[in-house]
Amino acid sequence: MSANASSLPLPSALPPIQVNRKPLWIAMLLVLAGALYLNQTVSWRQGALWVVGALLGVTLYHASFGFTQAWRVFVSDRRGAGLRAQMLMLAVGVLLFFPFLAAGTLFGQPVNGFVSPPGVSVVLGAFLFGIGMQLGGGCASGTLFAVGGGNTRMVVTLLFFIVGSVIATANFGWWSNLPALAPTSLIKTWGLAPALIANLAVFALIAWAATALEKRRHGHVISFASRTGRPVSLLQGPWPLIWGGVALVALNFATLALAGRPWGITSAFALWGAKALDAVGADVATWAYWSKQPSLAAPLRQDVTTVMDIGLMLGALAAASAAGKFAPVWKVPARSLAGAVVGGLLLGYGARLAFGCNIGAYFSGILSGSLHAWLWLPAAFAGSALGVRLRPLFGLAVEKTPPASSC
């Protein structure tokens, strides 16, 4: 990570934060009630995963740790603070994850990573997902924490994210027959030490390239990795990017310890949509995708990803309320709504084709040592670059400089 004193100075006087007390109490009570309910009806682990989801929502909101905007400002103006923060997060992550995945156990429980077949569907799906990120206004994690934080436009993105996910499961059989390699774990193929060294070297190379390109464009580097636009507050935000990246790794590791696999998001969207169709009489269970998914018939409270997704939105609601920023705006321009619709469909469809999103395929995929994650990253970045250029067609801004804190 590179920091520079040329960051914007902190204002000498800032107005006090006006906490949104009612939504804050509602969010906190729902998190507590949900944890108790899941502990009683499923297991203590499921209740704990609900809380981990909520803490992920708090982290994402307070640190403004997104993937969409970080890639957008790099594409538009070569500002690389967010990209470097992602590389730091991944470096800490592989150092923590790889030894336990190599051993196959964590605290006596079997653990497995997200290792999927690298192939044509991954490249195409990730590319579509990248476009969707920029038009929809967020990635998978960004969509959820924005919805929880009161962004009404992102509710539309989430709705069509679900629709796109279900459409992809309807014809997933065709995509799965496209050329692909067998699922490949770099940890198992190369061994622990070589896999670690190779991953850390690539992270360092990407961070160096981001820094070099930013210096070439601007002559200096702006990084908000360790500071924010107003005094740091653990409970009310904002958090520096370093805090956010380290916290996301720790919470992903907690997910691995509790669920036996890393953090994921988008499989739940497909499940929600399929259950909705099933409820109105559609014979979803006969689709090739769902014939291999035992979760379709099970109650949603038993689905780890569903539990964590809902917890994440409640955590973001609590964080936004504590920061005094929960203020939904119900009037959204038509062109912007069109972007949310198109973006959501591409996000949902692309995530299923690529065996995951920026979390399941990129973050958790790389921490799992999966080769498919390294196909996902450049394909999604290329799609995101195209999406940045398409944003003005939908009346969406293209930022030039990352904010010290957008929280």
Disulfide bonds with the S-S distance in Angstrom:
none
